[in-house]
Amino acid sequence: EMRFGGMTREVWECLRQRARAMKVPLPDADAGTIVHPDAAAKYAWSEADGTLRVTITRKPVWLPCEAVEYRLRDAIEDCGGG
């Protein structure tokens, strides 16, 4: 599980917009499951403690979890969080 802090409502909405722009099928909920042909993940955003938790449940063998975490951290920082 990856945990990211500094997740205000504004940061969360920014991430959601970025995901949609990248054609990531993110449900309209603060917690749920993302299913893509190449990968899947569970996520939960908590406004109360300002955290986002992400668990990768399926990914290509050649893609390390660290690479996914790096991309998420980068996107969070670009949206003003972290």
Residue, then its C-alpha position, 0 to 999 in steps of 0.5 A: e500500500m502506498r500512502f500520500g499525505g497533504m491531500t486536500r480537496e483541491v489536490w484530490e480534484c486536480l488528480r481526478q482531472r489529470a486521471r480523466a485527461m489520461k483516460v484512467p477510468l477513475p470512479d466518481a467516488d472518494a474510494g473505489t477500484i480502478v480497472h484498466p486493461d493493463a493494471a488495476a488498483k484500489y484507492a481511498w482518499s480521506e478528507a478528514d486526515g488528508t491522505l490518499r491510499v493506493t494499493i496496486t492489485r494488478k500490473p505488468v511484470w516489467l513495471p515496478c511498484e516504485a515507478v507507479e509510486y514515483r508517478l503518483r508522487d510527481a502528480i500530487e506535487d504538481c497538483g500542490g500536495g505532498 
